[in-house]
Amino acid sequence: MGGADPLAGDYNGTRPEIAAAYNFNAILGHALVPRRQKFLPTLTLDKDLAPVGQQQGVSIDFSTDGGVTWLPVKRLTDPTVQILERECGIRFDGNQVPWELYQAGSKAQVRVTATLRDDLRLGTNLPNDFTSPLAVSNPLLVDASDRFHWREVLAGSKYFANVSSGAVSANLADDTLALAAFAATLKGAWDMADVSGPIELEGLDSAQYDLGDLITALNGRAVSFAASAAGRFPQVQSIDYDFQAQKRTLHLETFTPPESALTGSGAVGGGAPLGQGYGAGGPSRPRAGASQSSGIAVRRMQLTSALTAGGNAQAQFVFWDIPSTSYKPQGTAITIYSYKNAAGSTGDQLDVAYRPDSQRWEVIEAKVGVGNGFITFTTAAALLASDASQASCPVVLVWEGNNPGSTVTVYNELGWEADAGVDGYAKLCSADGKWKIIIVPCPAGAS
């Protein structure tokens, strides 16, 4: 007794009741492209954290009364069954059809609880903005399917009630927020012009420049070398000395600091105009790769030690952005700090925000909640810790989900403080329909 692939339509016409590929609208709310798939192990986990299904991670039940009652397939007199490898189906491997199913006739039913891959992608889209130095948009499509996922147990699953109540665990994932932050990081890292090339300077002992210095402008000419609206500048990559001609050649390349993947910005402060250099009376030399911007990034981390209210703990990145040895890879441990008395136990996964103003990672309190919406907004006025909310905040960008319109009222449950006119993140809480502040930069001078 075998099963026909419900997706590919391979068995259409083999029996009168099989006329078309199975329609998943009633289960998923949308159709799937007709193609071969296979039953994958359940997302619901057993006590040993393995898939709860007993047949290669898949759960199979049978009914002899038309689906009124269900029993596990191991209760059959001949429970030998295989999960097909190249299609969504099962095969009973006994010499004959199991006696219980044969006796039940038209009331015999078999139920398979497994995981299927959806055709819809978890995605986000960032439009071009007017602060970019690039005149022409250059769309970039990034396949990050190996890093960001959406896994859910549907309401029709026999495990749904227990998973929803927390009675059993499941391998669920909603990386919507992480994907939006990743996209913003990529855009911030690459939305810039290319400022590079050689520059000749007269003399060998005038204003001094070293490898790694940032060059911000041409002194006395009002020519800025900013490669982006965030204030990135070219960096001295090499220096040629011509002792006979008594001149130097600086070779410049646009500088992208490694920390840009963490902070979401990468704007580096300091630097010197050509003709001024560093030294007495000039600007201090910026620390290599030090981010001085007000950019904010939210990352998901897992505690490797307990975090107490007001304290700090060790944690690891659960996901990572750009595959480079210059960046902190997935699993790298760092120190995170409690904010607003946030706390957690070893193994907890928390959303943690990098605060450039305090130059550290701080836990976002969990009571912000999860909803269907994520926006960037601008504070309409100075925000005080005692302010319960702030109305008429301009909406800068709708990342995902519901669009609140051109302005929004944001709620300050975590007691944030911020200057007027700064950008922050807010998440829509499904419990009460309020846009709640996730994070905003600290006021100038605060730590």
N, C-alpha and C positions, 0 to 999 in steps of 0.2 A: 504494500500500500504506500504510494508515494504522494508527494505534494507538488502542485504546479507552482511555478514562480509567479507570484502575484504582481510583479512589477513589469517583467519583460513581455508578458503576453505570449510566451512560447507555446502554451497549450491551448490557445484559442481554437475552438471548434472541435477539440477532441471529445468533448461531451457537450450536450445541449446547454447545460447551465454555465459553461465557460465560453462566453462570447467576446470578452474584452479583458484587458489587463485590469487588475484590481484597482479600484478607485479609493484613494486614501483620504478624500476630502472629509469624510465623517470623523476620521481619527485626528488628522493633522490640521484640518482647516484649509488645506490646499492639495493639489494633485502633485504627484511625482513624475518625473520624466520616465517613460517606459524603458527600463534597462535592467539588466541582471544585477541583483544584489545577493547578500547572504545574511542569515540571522547571526547577529553578533551577541556576545554575552550581555547579560542584564547590567544596567547601571546600579540597580539595588544590590547591596552587599550583604554578605553573611557576617557572622560574628568574627570570622577570621579575615574579614575585609576582602574576600574573594567574591566574585559574582555569585548571587544566591541560586542561580539556575543549576540543576543537577546534571543536565546533559550538555557537556562542553560549555557550561556557563549559561545555557538557555533553559528556561522552565517550560515543561510540557505537561498539560493536564488533559483529562478526558471526561466526557459526560455521556451517560446512557439515557438521560431523560430530557434531551433537548436543551441542555444548558442550564437547567434549574440547579443542579448540584455538580460540583467538580471535584475530581480526585486526581492526585499525582499519577503520572503514567507508570510509576513503579508498582502501583497497585494492580496492574494488569497481570493476567496469568503468564503472558509472554511479553515483558516490557522492553524487549530488545528494539531499540530505535536509534537511528543515526540522523545527525544534522547534515543536510546536503551542503557541499562545499561551494558549488557554483550557481546556486539559486536559492531563493527563499522557500525552503521546503524541508520536510522530514520524510524518512523512510523506515517503515517497520521491517526488520530484517528476519523475522521468524518465517517458518515454512508456510504459515497461513496467517490470514488476518486475525488479530487478537479476538479470542472467542467473545469477550464482553461487547466489543464494538459490532461484531457480526450479529449477535443476538439482538442488539438494540435497533438494528435496521436504520430507518430514516432519522431516528432520534440520536444516533451516535454523532458526537461532535468531539473535535480535538482543538485545544487552545494552546497557542504558542506565545509565550511572553519573552520577548527578546528586544534587542536594540537595532534600529535601522539608521542609516545615514540619510539626512535630509538633503534636498537639493538647494535649499535656501542658504545663503551665506550670512554669517555674522559680519556686518560691515559698518563702516563709517565713512563719511565724505567731508572733507574740509575744502570749502570754496576759496578761490583766490581773494586777497584783500588788497586795499589800496596802499598799504604801507610797504609792499614789496618793491624792491628796486628793479625787478624784472618787468619789462613792458609787455611781454607776451607770456601767457600762461603755458606751462608745460606739464600736462597731466601725468601723474605717476600712479600706476596700479601696483599695489604691493600685495603679494600672496603671503599672508602670515598665518596660514591655517595650521602650521605646526606649533604655534605659540598661543593662539587665542581660540577659545571654544565656547560653544553653548550646548550644554547637555541637560536635559530635563526628563523627568518621569511624567508622562501624560496622565491626564485625569482618568482615562479609560483603563489604565494599568491596574492589575490586582494589588500592586504594591503601593499605589498612590497614597492611600489614606495613612499607611504606616510611615511612609517617607515624609509626608507633610506634617505628621504629628511628632516626628523625631524618634519614633519607636525603633526604626531601623535606619541605618546609614545608607547613603547612595553617592555615587561618583558624579555629582552634579557640578555644573560650571556655568557662570555668567560673566564673561570677560568683556562686556560692553564698555564699562568704564575704563578698563585697562587698555582696550583697543583704541578708544578715543584719545587717551593720554599718549599712546604710542604714535598715533597719527600726528598729533600735535608736536611731538618730539621730532619726528622726521621732517615735518614742514619747517619747524624752527631751525633745524640743522642745515637744511638745503635751500631754503627760500632766501637766497642771497646772490649778489653779483660776484663775478670773478675779478678780484683786484690783484693783479700780479704783474711781474716784469722786473727788469733791471733799472736801477737809478744810479747815475754817476754823481759823486760828490768830489769837489775839489779839496785837496789837502788830505793828509793822513792823520793829523792831530787836532782837527776841529771837533765839532760835536761828536761824541762817541756813541756808537751803536754796536750792540752785541747780538750774537745769534739768539733768536727767540724774542727779540724786542718787537713790540707792536708799533706800527707807524700809523698815526691817526690822520695826518693832514700834511699839506705842503705849506710850511710856515711862510707867512707874508703874502700868500697868494689866495687865501680863502678857498683852497681846494681840499675838500674832505675825501678821505680814503675809506669812508664807511661802506662796507660791503652789504649791509642790511640795515633795516630800520631799527633793529635791536642794538646796533652799534658795534658790529664786528669789523675788524681791521686786518690788513695784511701783516704778515709776520716776516721778520728777517730770517730766511732759510740758509743763506750762505753769503760770504763777503769775499770779494776779490780785491787784492791790494796791488796797485801798479806803482812801484817805488820810483821808476824812472820818470813817469808822467806825473807823479805825486797826486794820485787820485785813487778813490775807492769806488767799487760797484756793489751796491746792495741788491741782492736778489730777493724779491718779495713774493710770497704766496699767501692766499687767503687763509686765515687761521680759523680752525674749528676746534675748540677745546674739547677734550675727552669728556668733561663733566656735562657737556650739553645733553648727553643721553640721559643723565640723571635729573638735571634741573629743568629740562624742557626749554631752555633758552640758549645759554652759551655765550651771552654778551659779556665781553671782558672789558673791565674798566681800566683806567690808567692809560699807558701808552704815551708816545711823544710825537709831536709834529716834526717833520724833517726840518733841520735847521736849529732845533732846540736841543734834542738829545736828553739823556739822563745825567744826573749829577747835582751839584750844589745849585739850588735855586730852581731846578727842574722838577718834574713830577717824579714820585717814587716809582720804582720799577714794579710792574704787576707781578704777582706770584704766577709762575707758569701754570696755565690752565685754570686759574682761579676765577670763578664766576661771580660777577658783581651785580648781576641783573636782579630784577624783582620777580623773575619767572618762578612758577610753582609747578611741581610735578607730583602726581599721586601714583604710588606703586603698591603692589600687594606683597606683603612679607609674612613669614611664618616665624613665630617666636621659638627660639631654641633655649630660652630660659624664661622664668616667670617675670612679668612686668607688674610692678606695684604702682599705685597711684602716686604721681609726682616723681617717680624714679626712672631708671633706664634699664634696658635689657639688650641681649644679643638676639638678632633676627637674621633670617636669610631671605633673599629675593625669591619669590615663588615663580615669577616670570621675568624675562629679560628682553631688552629691546633690540640692540644691534650686535651681531656676532663679531666682536672684535676683542682682541686680548688687551686693548687699551682701556676697556670698560669693565666694570665689575660684572662678572658672569653670574648666571643663575646659580644659586647655592652659596654665593659669597656672603659671609657673615659680617654685619656691621652693627653699630650701636644705635638703637632708637630710643626716643625719649617720650615719656608720658606727657600728654597735654590735656588740660582740663580734667585731671584725675582719671584719665583713661588707664585701664589695667587689662591684663590678660594672662592666661596660663600657657605653659609650654605646649607647643603644637598648634596654638590658635593662629588663624590667618587673619591679618588685620590690614586695613588700608592705611598706609603711612605716607605722609606728605613731606617733601623736602622744603625747608624754609631757608631761602638764601639770606634773609635778614639775620637769622640766628645761626646759619650755616650748619644745620643739623636736621636729621629726619625725626618727625614727630608723629605719634599715633593720632589718627582721627577717631573721635569717640564714636562707638558703634551705634548710638541711639539716633544718628542721622537717618537711618532706615534705608530701605531699598525701594525704588519706584521706577516708573517708566518715563525717565527724562533726565537730561544732564545738560547744563548750560554754562556758558561764561557770561557774567554780568559785570557791570561797573557800578560801584557805590555812588549813590546820588548825593550823599553828604558824609561827613565823618561818622564812622560807626563806633559806638561805645559798647563795652562789655555788658552794660545794663540795658541796652536796647533789645527789646524782644523781637523787633522786626524793622525793616526799612522798606518804604514804598517807593514806587516810581524809579526803580533802578533800570537803566537801559540794558537791554539784552544784546550782547555782543555777538554771540554765536550759539545756535542750538546744535548740540552734538548729536543727541539721540532722543527719540521719543517725542513727547508732547511739546508743542510750541506755545509758550505763554504769551506771545505777542511782542510788541516793541519794548514794553517795560514790564517789570515784574516786581512783586513784593516778596522779599526774601526774609526768612525767619532765622534768628540768631540764637538757636538753642544751646550752642556751645560757648557762647559768650565771647565771640571774636571782637577784636578792635582793629580798625583800619582807617586810613585817611580817605578823604573824598576823592573820587575819580580814579580809583585803582580797580583792577580787574580781579574777580574771584570766581570760584566754581560753586554751583548749587545743584542739588539733586532733588528730584521730585519724590516725596515720600508717599507711597501708595496707601498708607494707613489713614492719613488725614488730608491728602491732596495739597500739601504745602511745599513750596520750594525752600529747602533748608540749606544753609550755607555749609559747604564742606570745608573750604579754606579760603582765606584772603591774606595778603601780605600784612605784616605788622606795621603800625604807624612808624613814620620816620623817627629814628633815634631809639626805638624800642628794641628789646631783645627777647 
